[in-house]
Amino acid sequence: MIPTSFRQAMERRKKRAQKRGIALIMVLGAITILTVFLTELQTDTTAAVAGALADRDRLKAEYYAKSAVNLSRMLLASEKRIRTSPMVALALGAIFSKKVPQIPVWEFSDLVLGAFNGGERAASFGTNVSVDLSTGKHMGIPGNGYFNATIIDEDSKINVNTAAGAAQPAQLVVQLQTMFLQPQYATMFEVRDADEQFSDAPTLCAALIDWADPDENLTNCTDPTNPSTGSEDNVYQMLGLGYQRKNAPYDSLQELRLVRGMDDTRWATFVDPDVNDPHKRLLTVWGQDTSVNAINVNTANPQTLWALACSVATPETPVCSDPIQMSSFIGFFSLVRTMARGAPLFASYTDFRNALEGKGMLGPMLTAMGVQPITWNPAVTKKEMKKLFKTESKIFSIYAEGVVPGLQREARVRIHAVVDMRAALDWKQKIADDTATAQGSTPPPAPAEDETAPVDEDFVKELTTNPFGSVIYYRVD
């Protein structure tokens, strides 16, 4: 018989054996809980740090883009000084017997502004001008950030907002119809648009004009010389779009998408063929003159030049009706622009007119390409033609992008600013005035206590003008 004490000892030993490992399990459980907690804490901390870094980089990128906008405005303001400099006058004086036309310095914005940029762009600028930027102080962008700046001449585009400034925008009608009625676009107008409607070329033309014109009369794009007596329909309400015609000027390019018949295909064909290259854009809502669709013949792309010329030519002019001659016209101006490398081709509207008539320096070359001289519409006077054919631009779009690269992400901020240089104060004159004031101009005497202070007209003028132009549109993406 087993003693009671021994049996009790065995039971206690058995119980201790059953409890063995409890402490280890508790320790492992505690470690697991702490691991989950620390992992969650690390995830939250990492996300917070990443968010803070992203906000920091985005803020830096935004200011890089803003700097690009301001530098671009400075470049535009300096164009007149560059044009009138002795070196440029000597280089271009032999080509242009009269005055030197506006030089499109904005086409070289990336190169010219390279000294203020960062990364490879600053190094490229130093290589091109044989200058070591590292020896300069406060130059460029520290770190690996940089900006891209593209300046577009809005006066080189067809301005649809002239519909809001002219009672009967006949020139705009002809220019739009000249573009829309090309044989290669015929099938585009034979299918339904995004609203499941059939909108042919005259319908799209009328819709673009009727959106901006102030009246309620339907535009006759089929025969612009015969104004329509019909009234604008309520197609936008019938389609359930929730809006109606604006009957006021367009505020932005995006507003063109609201016009009936303007689907993605037509947008990519007639408005903005390449979103990454704004140089190819054909239409604009900004321009220096809303009373007439004036276009800068030195900076407009060849297709726009062709539409401009045909808008004041007789209908039977071969280059406006023959696809082969049209192709030769566009090819010729594309080739000449490439060879000119940004230099202006025409000093005045007369030079452009003579070239299309087969005269001057470029006229015989154009004729040799098989393009017959243009016969002008007798209803268009030389005075009206002078208003249409411009050689100087005043409205510019600045597409600026600030970039801050990171390890696993990249911060990008884009700014689109439109600058109006029409009321810009002459920078050269402003510098001369400021210098004269600093070198000994006597300030006006302080008025007595009971007298009214005289109005500083120069100060008031500077408030209303700016050597860097006025920003009329600003968008940050």
C-alpha positions in Angstrom: 0.0 0.0 0.0 1.3 3.4 -1.1 1.8 5.8 1.7 -0.5 8.8 1.7 2.4 11.2 1.8 4.0 9.6 -1.3 0.8 9.7 -3.2 0.3 13.3 -2.3 3.8 14.1 -3.5 3.2 12.4 -6.8 0.0 14.4 -7.3 1.8 17.6 -6.6 4.5 16.7 -9.0 2.0 15.8 -11.7 0.2 19.2 -11.2 3.6 21.0 -11.5 4.3 19.1 -14.7 0.9 20.2 -16.2 1.7 23.8 -15.3 5.1 23.8 -16.9 5.5 26.2 -19.9 2.7 28.6 -18.8 5.2 31.4 -18.2 6.8 30.9 -21.6 3.4 31.1 -23.3 2.7 34.3 -21.4 6.0 35.8 -22.4 5.5 34.8 -26.1 2.0 36.3 -26.0 3.3 39.6 -24.6 6.0 39.7 -27.2 3.4 39.1 -29.9 1.2 41.9 -28.6 4.2 44.3 -28.4 5.3 43.3 -31.9 1.8 44.1 -33.3 1.7 47.4 -31.4 5.2 48.4 -32.5 4.4 47.4 -36.1 1.3 49.5 -36.1 3.1 52.4 -34.5 5.9 52.1 -37.1 3.3 52.0 -39.9 1.5 55.1 -38.6 4.8 56.9 -38.1 6.1 56.0 -41.5 2.8 57.1 -43.1 2.9 60.4 -41.2 6.5 61.1 -42.2 5.8 60.1 -45.8 2.8 62.5 -45.8 4.9 65.3 -44.3 7.7 64.7 -46.9 5.1 64.6 -49.7 3.6 67.9 -48.5 7.1 69.4 -48.2 8.1 68.3 -51.7 4.8 69.5 -53.2 5.2 72.9 -51.6 8.8 73.1 -52.9 7.6 72.0 -56.4 4.8 74.6 -56.3 7.3 77.4 -55.6 9.7 76.1 -58.3 6.7 76.4 -60.7 5.9 79.9 -59.4 9.5 80.9 -59.9 9.4 79.6 -63.5 6.3 81.7 -64.1 8.0 84.9 -62.7 11.2 84.2 -64.6 9.2 83.7 -67.8 7.5 87.0 -67.3 10.9 88.6 -66.9 12.0 87.0 -70.2 9.0 88.3 -72.0 9.6 91.8 -70.6 13.2 91.7 -71.8 12.4 90.9 -75.4 12.2 94.6 -76.5 15.6 95.3 -75.0 17.1 92.2 -76.7 15.5 93.3 -80.0 17.0 96.8 -79.8 20.4 95.7 -78.7 23.3 96.6 -81.0 24.3 93.0 -81.5 20.8 91.9 -82.6 20.4 95.0 -84.8 23.6 94.2 -86.5 22.7 90.5 -87.1 19.2 91.1 -88.3 19.6 94.5 -89.9 20.9 93.0 -93.1 17.7 90.9 -93.4 15.1 93.5 -92.5 15.8 96.8 -94.1 13.3 98.6 -91.9 12.8 97.9 -88.2 13.6 94.5 -86.6 10.4 92.7 -85.8 9.6 91.0 -82.5 11.9 88.2 -81.7 10.3 85.0 -80.2 12.7 84.7 -77.3 10.0 82.7 -75.5 10.7 79.8 -77.8 14.1 79.3 -76.0 12.8 79.6 -72.4 14.3 76.4 -71.2 17.7 77.3 -72.4 17.7 81.0 -71.3 16.3 80.2 -67.9 18.8 77.4 -67.3 21.0 79.5 -65.1 18.1 79.7 -62.5 17.2 76.0 -62.9 18.5 72.9 -61.2 20.0 69.5 -62.0 21.0 68.8 -65.6 19.3 71.9 -66.9 21.6 74.2 -65.1 24.6 72.1 -66.2 23.4 72.2 -69.8 23.1 76.0 -69.6 26.7 76.3 -68.3 28.0 74.0 -71.1 26.2 76.0 -73.8 27.6 79.4 -72.7 30.9 78.0 -71.4 30.3 79.2 -67.8 30.9 77.4 -64.5 27.8 78.1 -62.5 29.3 76.4 -59.4 31.4 79.5 -58.9 28.4 81.8 -58.7 26.4 82.6 -55.6 22.7 82.1 -55.1 22.3 80.5 -58.6 20.0 77.7 -59.6 18.0 75.4 -57.4 19.7 73.5 -54.6 19.3 69.8 -54.4 17.8 67.7 -57.1 14.7 69.7 -57.9 14.1 71.6 -61.2 11.4 73.2 -63.2 10.1 73.1 -66.8 8.9 76.2 -68.5 7.1 76.5 -71.8 5.8 79.8 -73.2 3.1 79.8 -75.8 2.2 82.7 -78.0 -1.6 83.0 -77.8 -1.7 85.5 -80.6 -0.6 82.7 -82.9 -3.8 80.8 -82.4 -7.4 81.3 -83.8 -9.2 83.2 -81.1 -12.8 81.9 -80.7 -13.5 84.8 -78.3 -13.6 87.2 -81.2 -17.2 86.0 -81.5 -17.9 88.0 -78.3 -16.3 91.1 -79.7 -17.6 91.3 -83.2 -21.2 91.7 -84.2 -20.8 89.3 -87.2 -17.5 87.4 -86.9 -17.2 86.6 -90.6 -13.4 86.1 -90.4 -13.8 83.6 -87.5 -16.5 81.7 -89.4 -14.3 81.4 -92.5 -11.3 80.3 -90.5 -13.2 77.7 -88.6 -15.0 76.4 -91.7 -11.6 76.3 -93.5 -10.3 73.9 -90.8 -13.5 71.8 -90.4 -14.4 71.2 -94.0 -11.2 69.5 -95.1 -11.7 66.2 -96.9 -9.8 64.2 -94.3 -12.2 65.2 -91.6 -15.4 64.3 -93.5 -15.9 60.9 -91.8 -15.5 62.6 -88.4 -18.7 64.6 -88.9 -20.6 61.6 -90.3 -20.8 59.8 -86.9 -22.6 60.7 -83.7 -20.8 62.9 -81.2 -20.5 62.3 -77.5 -24.1 63.4 -77.0 -25.4 60.9 -79.5 -26.2 63.7 -81.9 -25.2 64.3 -85.5 -23.2 67.6 -85.5 -21.7 68.4 -88.9 -19.0 71.0 -89.5 -21.3 74.1 -89.8 -23.2 73.0 -86.7 -19.9 72.8 -84.7 -18.8 76.1 -86.1 -22.1 77.8 -85.1 -22.1 76.2 -81.7 -18.6 77.5 -80.9 -19.6 81.1 -82.0 -23.1 81.1 -80.5 -21.7 80.1 -77.1 -19.7 83.3 -76.9 -21.7 85.9 -78.9 -24.0 88.1 -76.9 -27.1 87.7 -79.2 -29.7 85.0 -79.6 -29.4 84.7 -83.3 -28.2 81.4 -84.8 -24.9 81.8 -86.6 -24.9 80.9 -90.3 -21.6 79.1 -90.9 -22.7 77.8 -94.3 -22.8 81.4 -95.7 -21.2 83.9 -93.4 -22.1 86.8 -95.8 -25.8 86.1 -95.2 -26.6 86.3 -91.4 -29.2 83.9 -90.2 -32.6 85.1 -89.1 -33.2 82.0 -86.9 -32.8 82.0 -83.2 -30.5 79.8 -81.1 -32.1 76.6 -80.0 -32.3 75.1 -76.5 -30.4 71.9 -77.4 -28.4 71.9 -74.2 -31.7 71.6 -72.1 -33.1 69.0 -74.5 -30.0 66.9 -74.1 -30.4 67.2 -70.3 -26.9 68.7 -69.8 -28.1 71.0 -67.0 -26.7 74.2 -68.6 -27.4 76.5 -71.5 -25.4 78.8 -73.8 -23.2 81.3 -71.9 -23.6 84.2 -74.4 -20.4 85.6 -73.0 -16.7 85.2 -73.7 -15.0 81.9 -72.9 -13.0 82.0 -69.6 -10.8 79.0 -70.3 -10.0 76.4 -72.9 -11.7 73.7 -70.8 -15.0 75.6 -71.4 -14.8 74.6 -75.1 -15.6 71.0 -74.0 -19.1 72.2 -72.9 -20.0 73.2 -76.5 -22.3 70.8 -78.3 -20.6 68.5 -80.8 -17.2 68.9 -79.1 -16.2 65.4 -78.3 -12.8 64.0 -77.5 -12.0 63.2 -81.2 -12.8 66.7 -82.4 -11.1 68.3 -79.4 -7.9 66.3 -80.2 -8.2 67.3 -83.9 -9.1 71.0 -83.8 -8.3 72.3 -80.3 -5.4 70.5 -78.6 -3.8 67.7 -80.7 -1.1 66.9 -78.2 -1.6 67.7 -74.4 2.1 67.4 -73.9 3.0 69.9 -76.5 0.9 73.1 -76.3 2.7 74.5 -79.4 0.4 72.3 -81.5 -2.8 73.8 -80.1 -4.9 75.5 -82.8 -7.5 77.5 -80.9 -7.4 79.9 -78.0 -9.7 82.0 -75.9 -7.1 84.7 -75.3 -5.9 87.3 -77.8 -4.8 90.9 -77.9 -7.8 92.0 -80.1 -11.3 90.7 -79.8 -12.7 92.8 -82.6 -10.8 90.9 -85.3 -9.2 87.5 -85.3 -5.6 88.9 -85.7 -2.8 86.3 -85.8 0.9 86.7 -85.5 2.2 85.5 -88.9 5.7 85.0 -87.5 4.7 82.5 -84.8 1.6 80.8 -86.0 2.0 77.2 -87.1 1.7 76.5 -90.8 -1.9 75.1 -90.6 -3.1 78.3 -88.8 -1.3 80.4 -91.4 -3.1 78.5 -94.2 -6.5 79.0 -92.5 -5.7 82.7 -92.0 -4.7 83.2 -95.6 -7.7 81.4 -97.0 -10.1 83.4 -94.8 -9.3 86.5 -96.8 -8.8 84.8 -100.2 -11.3 84.1 -102.9 -13.0 80.7 -102.7 -11.6 79.5 -106.0 -8.0 80.1 -104.8 -6.2 76.8 -105.6 -4.2 76.6 -102.3 -7.5 76.8 -100.4 -9.3 74.1 -102.4 -6.6 71.8 -103.7 -5.3 69.4 -101.0 -2.0 69.0 -102.8 -1.3 72.7 -102.8 -2.5 73.0 -99.2 0.0 70.3 -98.3 2.8 72.1 -100.2 1.9 75.4 -98.4 2.1 73.8 -95.0 5.3 71.8 -95.9 7.0 74.9 -97.2 6.4 77.0 -94.0 7.4 74.1 -91.8 10.7 73.8 -93.7 11.4 77.5 -93.6 10.6 77.7 -89.9 13.0 74.9 -89.2 15.7 76.6 -91.2 15.1 80.0 -89.6 15.6 78.5 -86.1 13.2 80.9 -84.4 14.1 84.0 -86.3 11.1 86.0 -87.5 10.3 85.7 -91.2 8.2 88.9 -91.8 8.9 92.5 -90.7 5.4 93.6 -91.4 2.1 92.5 -92.8 3.2 93.7 -96.2 6.0 91.1 -96.3 3.6 88.3 -95.5 1.1 89.5 -98.1 3.8 89.8 -100.8 5.1 86.3 -100.0 1.6 84.8 -100.6 1.4 86.8 -103.8 4.6 85.3 -105.1 6.7 88.4 -104.4 9.5 89.3 -102.0 12.1 87.0 -100.7 9.9 84.0 -99.9 7.3 84.4 -102.7 9.3 82.9 -105.5 10.3 80.0 -103.3 6.7 79.3 -102.4 5.8 79.4 -106.1 8.6 77.0 -106.9 7.0 74.5 -104.5 4.0 74.5 -106.7 1.8 76.8 -104.7 0.0 79.3 -106.9 -0.2 82.9 -105.7 -3.2 83.8 -103.6 -6.0 85.9 -105.0 -7.4 88.1 -102.3 -11.0 88.7 -101.7 -11.9 92.2 -103.0 -14.3 92.7 -100.1 -11.4 92.7 -97.7 -9.5 96.0 -97.7 -5.8 96.4 -97.0 -6.6 98.2 -93.8 -8.6 95.1 -92.6 -5.8 92.8 -93.8 -3.3 94.8 -91.8 -5.3 94.2 -88.7 -5.4 90.5 -89.4 -1.7 89.9 -90.2 0.2 90.8 -87.0 3.9 90.6 -86.4 3.9 91.2 -82.7 2.3 89.2 -79.8 1.0 90.5 -76.5 -0.7 87.6 -74.9 1.3 84.6 -73.7 0.5 81.3 -71.9 3.2 80.1 -69.4 3.1 76.4 -68.7 5.4 75.9 -65.7 6.0 72.6 -63.9 8.0 72.2 -60.6 9.5 68.8 -60.0 11.1 67.4 -56.8 12.3 63.8 -57.3 12.2 61.4 -54.4 13.2 57.8 -53.6 9.9 56.2 -54.3 7.8 59.1 -55.5 8.0 62.4 -57.4 6.3 65.6 -56.5 5.0 67.6 -59.5 3.0 70.8 -59.6 1.8 72.4 -62.8 0.8 76.0 -63.2 -0.8 77.5 -66.3 -0.7 81.3 -66.3 -1.8 83.7 -69.1 0.1 87.0 -69.1 -1.2 90.1 -70.9 1.7 92.4 -72.0 -0.4 95.0 -73.7 -0.4 97.5 -70.8 3.1 96.5 -69.6 5.4 99.4 -68.8 8.4 99.7 -71.0 11.1 98.1 -68.9 13.9 100.1 -70.5 12.1 103.4 -69.9 11.3 102.4 -66.3 14.9 101.6 -65.5 16.0 105.0 -67.0 13.3 106.8 -65.0 14.3 105.0 -61.8 18.0 105.8 -62.5 17.3 109.5 -63.1 15.3 109.6 -59.9 18.1 108.0 -57.9 20.8 110.3 -59.3 19.5 113.6 -58.0 15.9 114.2 -58.7 14.6 116.5 -56.0 11.5 115.1 -54.3 8.5 117.4 -54.2 8.3 119.5 -51.0 6.2 118.2 -48.2 2.8 119.9 -48.2 1.7 122.0 -45.3 -0.6 120.6 -42.7 -3.6 122.3 -44.2 -2.8 121.4 -47.8 -3.7 118.3 -49.7 -0.8 116.1 -50.8 -0.2 116.2 -54.6 -1.1 113.1 -56.5 2.0 111.1 -57.6 1.0 110.3 -61.1 4.0 108.2 -61.8 3.2 106.0 -58.7 -0.4 105.6 -59.9 0.8 104.7 -63.3 3.1 102.0 -61.9 0.2 100.6 -59.9 -1.8 100.1 -63.1 1.1 98.9 -65.3 3.7 96.3 -64.8 6.9 95.7 -66.8 6.2 92.0 -66.4 2.6 92.1 -67.7 -0.7 91.3 -66.0 -1.8 87.8 -65.1 -5.3 87.3 -66.5 -5.6 83.5 -65.9 -4.0 81.3 -63.3 -4.5 77.6 -62.6 -2.6 75.2 -60.4 -2.8 71.5 -60.9 
